Amino acid sequence: MTRVLSCIQPTGEVHLGNYLGALRSWVIGQHTCDAFHGIVDLHALTVPQEPGIVGQQTLELAATLYAVGLDPDIATVFVQSHLPEHSQLCWIMECTVSVGELQRMVQYKEKSAKQGGFVSAGLLTYPALQAADILLYDAEEVPVGEDQRQHVEITRDIAIRFNHHFGDTFVVPKAVLPRAGARVMDLQEPTSKMSKSATTESGVINLYDDPATILKKFKRAVTDSEVEVRFDRAEKPGVSNLLEIQAAATGRSPEEIAVGYSQYGPLKTDTGEAVVELLRPIQTRYHELLADRAELAALLAKGADKARAVASKTLARAYDAIGLLPAG
């Protein structure tokens, strides 16, 4: 099967849009490809962090990935910092890419401008670590949005340059559009995607909001001044968002669901209840895992072992290609 790598940073709360738009597709995809999923905690250090925060968020994200349905016997789920091979190959990547290439990265320009006085060197070399993340696992495909495509392109450039100088060593990956998931918009700003950086919490359904909070947020969802319930993204973005969310939660089509409503109130209530039921088993499993740190640690150790079996061979291949002196 095709080797596919998708990674996620342990920053911010996972929300309904993350789940329906991406994570649920990961769960489906683990049965059709050789799936590797990294929790890239080292990348989170490119901005200042308080002690202990990244570790706690990493645990919570790991619990989420297993709770939504990633199977440790099928997919390879690992924490980036658990494998020193990432940092070791990163140095080789840093020595293969130029400073000019790194400075031209769009995300570096945007994020460094926002950070003001202190800009971490890690923010500049972030693409080198990301290249190591990808190349370590001989990934053939890397599903990314448009904002990350440049990172895959520079990874390809680094791999091709290394292979040309030292001989065929790395698989040259390609960026692919991720499997399309449900499009989930902000409940208060239905023309904008649901996001961790939303201006107000009331428009975002976090994966672990309690049922009362979820229902309250849906009851306050923005619709329009009309009364007709129909699926029309252009003219009725708020109503259409509710219909799409309920469709994703129930397996029906938005158009089919719209036929059953003549008022917005019942649509909001039913959509909220559908989401509560969709998230109930995920929330239960998540809390079980966080309450049993030994089980969670065992699952991550299993993932690290599976990842290391691939990563260590790739790193050794790179060292051998360069001609570094083997350890005695």
VMD Tcl script that draws the C-alpha trace (Angstrom):
set ca {
  {0.00 0.00 0.00}
  {1.03 3.61 -0.52}
  {2.93 5.06 2.45}
  {1.12 8.21 3.61}
  {2.31 10.59 6.35}
  {0.10 13.13 8.12}
  {1.27 15.04 11.19}
  {-0.42 17.32 13.68}
  {0.88 19.75 16.29}
  {-0.30 19.44 19.91}
  {-1.48 23.04 20.15}
  {-4.98 24.26 20.90}
  {-8.12 22.21 21.45}
  {-9.31 19.78 18.78}
  {-12.70 20.88 17.50}
  {-15.54 19.45 15.45}
  {-14.11 20.88 12.25}
  {-10.79 19.08 12.84}
  {-12.62 15.82 13.39}
  {-15.13 15.92 10.53}
  {-12.74 17.66 8.15}
  {-9.59 15.59 8.73}
  {-9.35 13.11 11.60}
  {-12.31 11.02 10.52}
  {-10.70 10.72 7.09}
  {-7.50 9.52 8.78}
  {-9.49 6.76 10.44}
  {-10.96 5.68 7.10}
  {-7.61 6.01 5.33}
  {-5.74 3.70 7.71}
  {-7.48 0.78 5.99}
  {-6.50 1.80 2.46}
  {-2.91 2.99 2.89}
  {0.16 2.46 5.07}
  {-0.65 5.32 7.43}
  {1.88 7.11 9.63}
  {0.60 9.85 11.95}
  {3.05 11.94 13.94}
  {2.30 14.19 16.88}
  {4.97 16.77 16.14}
  {5.62 18.20 19.58}
  {9.07 19.57 18.69}
  {7.48 21.90 16.16}
  {5.43 23.44 18.95}
  {8.66 24.76 20.50}
  {9.20 27.31 17.73}
  {7.11 29.69 19.86}
  {7.62 30.23 23.62}
  {5.92 27.58 25.79}
  {5.33 27.33 29.52}
  {6.93 24.29 31.26}
  {4.85 21.13 30.99}
  {2.24 22.49 28.61}
  {3.46 20.77 25.44}
  {3.76 17.41 27.20}
  {0.22 17.60 28.57}
  {-1.19 18.67 25.23}
  {0.69 15.84 23.54}
  {-0.92 13.30 25.86}
  {-4.34 14.78 25.24}
  {-3.86 14.76 21.47}
  {-2.64 11.16 21.54}
  {-5.74 10.17 23.51}
  {-7.85 11.97 20.92}
  {-6.27 10.17 17.97}
  {-6.95 6.79 19.53}
  {-10.41 7.85 20.73}
  {-11.57 8.87 17.25}
  {-10.60 5.45 15.92}
  {-6.96 5.23 14.85}
  {-6.02 1.61 15.52}
  {-2.48 1.11 16.89}
  {-2.41 -2.33 15.24}
  {-3.04 -0.77 11.83}
  {-1.84 2.85 11.77}
  {1.49 4.00 13.17}
  {0.87 6.79 15.69}
  {3.99 8.25 17.26}
  {5.29 11.27 19.17}
  {8.05 13.08 17.30}
  {10.29 13.69 20.34}
  {10.18 9.98 21.25}
  {12.38 9.26 18.22}
  {15.78 11.02 18.27}
  {16.09 10.12 14.59}
  {14.00 13.22 13.81}
  {16.51 15.60 15.36}
  {19.46 13.66 13.96}
  {18.19 13.75 10.39}
  {17.12 17.37 10.86}
  {20.78 18.40 11.16}
  {21.54 16.74 7.84}
  {18.56 18.51 6.32}
  {19.79 21.86 7.71}
  {23.16 21.21 6.09}
  {21.49 20.40 2.77}
  {19.13 23.39 2.51}
  {20.31 27.00 2.16}
  {19.53 29.91 4.47}
  {18.06 31.77 1.50}
  {15.57 28.98 0.82}
  {14.49 28.97 4.46}
  {14.11 32.75 4.56}
  {11.85 32.65 1.51}
  {9.32 30.37 3.18}
  {5.99 32.18 3.40}
  {5.15 30.87 6.87}
  {8.50 32.04 8.23}
  {7.88 35.55 6.91}
  {4.35 35.67 8.31}
  {5.05 34.13 11.72}
  {8.31 36.00 12.34}
  {6.52 39.27 11.62}
  {3.86 38.41 14.20}
  {6.31 37.34 16.91}
  {7.87 40.77 17.26}
  {11.12 41.03 19.24}
  {12.11 37.38 19.77}
  {12.15 35.10 16.73}
  {13.36 31.58 17.40}
  {16.02 30.14 15.10}
  {13.81 27.05 15.14}
  {11.15 29.01 13.29}
  {13.64 29.55 10.48}
  {14.79 25.92 10.37}
  {11.28 24.51 10.87}
  {11.13 23.27 7.24}
  {14.33 21.24 7.75}
  {12.76 19.40 10.68}
  {9.57 18.92 8.71}
  {11.64 17.49 5.84}
  {13.20 15.05 8.30}
  {9.72 14.09 9.55}
  {8.65 13.22 6.02}
  {11.80 11.63 4.62}
  {12.42 9.40 7.65}
  {9.37 7.31 6.81}
  {9.85 6.94 3.05}
  {6.50 8.70 2.68}
  {5.22 8.64 -0.88}
  {2.29 10.98 -0.26}
  {1.82 13.85 2.18}
  {-1.76 15.18 2.33}
  {-1.57 18.94 2.94}
  {-3.62 22.07 2.52}
  {-2.43 24.88 0.28}
  {-0.72 26.62 3.21}
  {1.61 23.64 3.72}
  {2.31 22.79 0.09}
  {5.49 24.92 0.06}
  {6.89 22.80 2.90}
  {6.47 19.61 0.88}
  {8.03 21.29 -2.14}
  {11.15 22.29 -0.18}
  {11.29 18.72 1.20}
  {11.29 17.44 -2.38}
  {14.08 19.88 -3.28}
  {16.16 18.77 -0.30}
  {15.66 15.07 -1.08}
  {16.53 15.51 -4.77}
  {19.64 17.56 -3.91}
  {20.81 14.98 -1.37}
  {20.13 12.06 -3.74}
  {22.00 13.81 -6.55}
  {25.07 14.42 -4.39}
  {25.19 11.22 -2.32}
  {23.22 8.72 -4.40}
  {19.61 7.53 -4.16}
  {18.78 7.60 -0.46}
  {15.41 9.22 0.11}
  {11.99 8.62 -1.39}
  {10.91 11.89 -2.99}
  {7.40 12.58 -1.65}
  {4.56 14.36 -3.37}
  {1.96 16.67 -1.87}
  {-1.61 15.52 -2.35}
  {-4.93 17.06 -1.47}
  {-6.24 15.36 1.66}
  {-9.29 13.14 1.47}
  {-12.25 15.52 1.47}
  {-14.06 15.62 4.78}
  {-17.10 17.57 5.84}
  {-16.83 21.33 5.57}
  {-17.54 22.76 9.02}
  {-17.97 26.49 9.44}
  {-18.00 28.68 12.54}
  {-21.45 28.74 14.15}
  {-21.23 32.50 14.71}
  {-19.44 33.36 11.47}
  {-20.75 30.76 8.98}
  {-18.71 32.15 6.09}
  {-15.48 31.28 7.95}
  {-14.12 27.82 8.73}
  {-14.36 26.62 12.32}
  {-10.91 27.36 13.73}
  {-8.81 27.20 16.90}
  {-8.07 30.89 16.37}
  {-11.72 31.96 16.22}
  {-12.56 35.33 17.70}
  {-15.24 33.80 19.94}
  {-15.57 30.38 21.58}
  {-19.32 30.34 21.00}
  {-18.84 29.54 17.33}
  {-16.54 26.55 17.90}
  {-17.60 23.09 19.06}
  {-14.62 21.64 20.91}
  {-14.44 17.87 20.80}
  {-14.77 17.62 24.58}
  {-17.43 20.22 25.22}
  {-20.10 18.73 27.48}
  {-23.57 18.06 25.98}
  {-25.15 21.13 27.60}
  {-22.47 23.41 26.14}
  {-22.81 21.85 22.68}
  {-26.59 22.28 22.67}
  {-26.28 25.85 23.90}
  {-23.82 26.76 21.13}
  {-26.06 25.27 18.45}
  {-29.16 27.05 19.78}
  {-27.24 30.33 19.42}
  {-25.95 29.52 15.93}
  {-26.31 32.35 13.41}
  {-28.81 31.69 10.61}
  {-30.61 34.50 8.70}
  {-33.77 36.60 8.70}
  {-35.72 34.22 6.45}
  {-37.73 31.22 7.61}
  {-37.17 28.72 4.80}
  {-34.87 25.79 5.52}
  {-32.95 24.92 2.38}
  {-29.39 23.97 1.47}
  {-27.82 26.97 -0.26}
  {-24.25 27.85 0.78}
  {-24.20 31.16 -1.08}
  {-27.52 32.58 0.08}
  {-27.98 30.76 3.40}
  {-24.52 29.97 4.83}
  {-25.66 29.60 8.47}
  {-28.54 27.25 7.69}
  {-26.44 25.30 5.20}
  {-23.70 24.87 7.82}
  {-26.20 23.33 10.23}
  {-27.49 21.03 7.51}
  {-23.97 19.93 6.55}
  {-23.00 19.26 10.16}
  {-26.12 17.18 10.78}
  {-25.50 15.36 7.50}
  {-21.93 14.51 8.53}
  {-23.15 13.31 11.92}
  {-25.99 11.15 10.59}
  {-24.82 9.95 7.19}
  {-27.66 11.64 5.31}
  {-27.46 14.41 2.68}
  {-28.04 18.08 3.55}
  {-30.79 18.33 0.96}
  {-32.61 15.32 2.40}
  {-32.40 16.75 5.92}
  {-33.68 20.17 4.83}
  {-36.97 18.66 3.64}
  {-37.89 17.72 7.19}
  {-37.78 21.27 8.63}
  {-39.91 24.39 8.35}
  {-38.30 26.28 11.28}
  {-34.75 27.01 12.35}
  {-35.23 26.18 16.04}
  {-35.83 22.42 15.60}
  {-32.97 22.27 13.07}
  {-30.56 23.77 15.59}
  {-31.75 21.46 18.38}
  {-31.60 18.30 16.26}
  {-28.18 19.17 14.87}
  {-26.85 19.77 18.37}
  {-28.27 16.46 19.59}
  {-26.80 14.63 16.57}
  {-23.37 16.06 17.38}
  {-23.71 15.12 21.06}
  {-24.41 11.51 20.06}
  {-21.60 11.52 17.49}
  {-19.07 12.68 20.06}
  {-20.32 10.63 23.02}
  {-18.24 7.45 22.35}
  {-15.19 9.56 21.45}
  {-15.44 11.50 24.69}
  {-15.92 8.31 26.71}
  {-12.86 6.65 25.22}
  {-10.80 9.83 25.55}
  {-11.49 10.14 29.26}
  {-10.80 6.43 29.76}
  {-7.37 6.82 28.18}
  {-6.47 9.93 30.14}
  {-7.50 8.13 33.34}
  {-5.23 5.19 32.47}
  {-1.86 6.76 31.66}
  {-0.21 3.33 31.66}
  {-2.37 2.17 28.75}
  {-1.82 5.42 26.88}
  {1.94 5.18 27.43}
  {1.91 1.58 26.19}
  {0.06 2.58 23.01}
  {2.55 5.36 22.33}
  {5.49 3.07 23.02}
  {4.06 0.60 20.50}
  {3.74 3.37 17.95}
  {7.29 4.55 18.63}
  {8.63 1.03 18.10}
  {6.81 0.74 14.76}
  {8.01 4.17 13.67}
  {11.61 3.51 14.80}
  {11.75 0.32 12.74}
  {11.44 2.51 9.63}
  {13.14 5.72 10.81}
  {16.32 4.06 12.07}
  {16.88 2.34 8.72}
  {16.42 5.59 6.82}
  {18.82 7.46 9.09}
  {21.41 4.68 8.77}
  {20.99 4.81 4.99}
  {21.64 8.57 5.01}
  {24.71 8.23 7.26}
  {26.06 5.48 5.02}
  {25.45 7.54 1.87}
  {27.34 10.49 3.35}
  {30.12 8.18 4.53}
  {30.05 9.07 8.21}
  {32.28 6.86 10.35}
  {30.21 4.06 11.88}
  {30.12 3.82 15.67}
  {32.51 1.21 17.02}
}
mol new
graphics top color blue
foreach p $ca { graphics top sphere $p radius 0.5 }
foreach p [lrange $ca 0 end-1] q [lrange $ca 1 end] { graphics top cylinder $p $q radius 0.2 }
display resetview
